[in-house]
């Protein structure tokens, strides 16, 4: 008995150990593998130590850069973009970090892991596994810099919201309504009390990573704003010399790029950062291009609504716009890339016009964007100690529920998005219209026709018609089948969308 | 007795005759004097006969062209721009019309006769007697071409409306909802049934004159549209050769320019008249410049909202714009002239977007215009047999009452109009703000701040504050006196205007 018991115990231990070993070496595709090494704490590990790894698959080799995580710990993170066996070998100017080898296996992604979002069909997005992704973002710029409890509340609010992208800054924010010092700082200080831009504070970045992973668990993309002007020398993070900025970008990319839900927003209101030149921005993008092996989505957001960055640059994957004037959407599409208007002004009541439009107006603009084949972001800014736009917390406005309704309509109408047809038609300077594979959406906005003469359909198709009240969130089916040339009755009131869906036979073919 | 009776009768007759004689020779300043002469009916009097008059005052000499009014009657009309004695002598290539002399006296204008409207203070207007004129126009394009009863109804509606300018076409209109033939045509036909562009139909023009005078009696300016594209060859009045167009303009100017309430709108949607070149338009304006002795206000209205005529041309007195995008108003002011947005889309429910915005939206745009120091026109287009926008008739919408309210606010706030201050301030790309001599108006539109930080006032002045609900037509005074730097509470809802009026002491000085 005793012997048998020992044998069983032994088998049990072996099994557990094997499973643990196995668990360490298997990750899901698009999850991340982390190599953790012990090294020196002396000198300035952030600048003195070079560390990278060559990571190989049958089909490809990737070079990934490591980073110093404090306390003598060095890490390299890697997100496999395909299933199968991977191996790695490290390179370093430090013997103890050099030539380390290992293997792991990337296995099939499970439910909820769809990989990074990528550009699809020129003007749209999908996850890497081809599942459609229709961006519906919101903004809590400085939520990472609030206290733990508020961060948790923000996550809870996001969980119950329709939003699947969040704009957030790496650096803390010093601005109206944002005068509190953050919980953590990105740098440590020198003896003279000034910031040491060569020495990062790993705890600051670990918090960002934790929150990026929290967002990942909620299927929310983290639109990470790398620079912003809301500092004005208070800390000086907006005015670092180019070398310090590149050092910072190296560190951020090394730490964060293995998270599949990361997007790079190079700056918020780049044109308001008067200390930075076009050459600076280009050098930053060049670094990201070089060091981010996954080529995460990358863009840059304007301040002056008439000063867009040149989004035709090859390093920019999609157009990020601040503008309240959605009727210009077709012009933004002329860059030939997906367009996200991140900031068409927020629902709220602040004195500043970017933060005080009515819920109706924000919902109107979101629908305009939808009708022009672009994507519009949400946020809220009701005057209070805690304001969603920057701090997170709770939603108080009327628009979020309508964004949820819009999301439902978007998903059921054309999960791959809509595209403008006849982009030079004068009508679309007046109101929005776009089509999907087998659907047309006209969003009339402030226009209130009593009928619509439908002339854009296929000559041979029949369409079902829905009249959508975008504010009251109703979808009323119009009786009958409609075809090209038909006149469709409408309620003659504002904020109505008209949707026509091609009627296919039961087999799905026409 | 008998003798006395005869003497009295004689005195009476002499008095009557003298008065009649006197009446014939006295007109009000800015009224018109008409010389009527009998001449030939033979040949083509419209082309064969040249007739003009030199009309002299102590201070000036004016050359005025006559016109053939049919039935052997030739007329010359003249509007004196100053009081005093005037004399004339005619010139003609016909002996019976040549060398006719006469005199008349221009006396002081009476109540309601303020003379022609002119440009004042660069961006605004006044009557010639300096009385402020704040244009608040509406449009009934083809009302002159409807039946008598409808024309009378239109006048009655205008009488009860706040509008003081009316856009109207000379030529009849052939367009959606406008397929009926007009009561009268501008030309007579040739034997082959085609229009004879050399022979006018005087009855057609007499009706226009009658209606221009009817409008004058209502203190409404007649914004006369000389060409328009809504014909497309149905009659061909849009496609006449340049010579015929100039012949037409000569005739119209000779007939109409002596009416003080005439404005020349060279065309509606000039850019949609593909048969006309820039040279054509310039030749037309050159003719008007030469032949209109009074230099009535003159402009030209675009079709494509992105194709404005070059309003910097010296022959254009004010900017006439079609555009729904009122936030571009500051750019229209860059021509350095008064701006009238004649067509920011109409309240209605037609399928076409220019004719189906909500009343709320039209009122919003009118207030935006006011807040940007420009002027916005009204019209209505609810689908029916009779539509105000073209036919006249009755008003059915909700905006006209709000235009009356706006007019009241305009008059009491700053009768000489408002001007944009800090035109490059980014705020005014978001909402409208302008100031008058001693008033500030902020129109927040879709913005709904809960308070406004007032920083544009004079450092030493105090202001009374009104919160204006532009849709509900209420003016709520905020208790207290406000000065620069103060925060002003606002209701935090859309479509609010904030007005600050400088408080002057009782003597009117500060």
Interface residues (C-beta under 8 A of the other chain):
Chain A: X304 X305 X306 X324 X325 X327 X345 X348 X349 X350 X351 X352 X353 X354 X356 X357 X358 X360 X361 X383 X426 X427 X429 X430 X431 X444 X446 X447 X448 X449 X450 X451 X452 X453 X492 X493 X494
Chain B: X304 X305 X306 X324 X325 X327 X345 X349 X350 X351 X352 X353 X354 X356 X357 X358 X360 X361 X383 X426 X427 X429 X430 X431 X444 X446 X447 X448 X449 X450 X451 X452 X453 X492 X493 X494
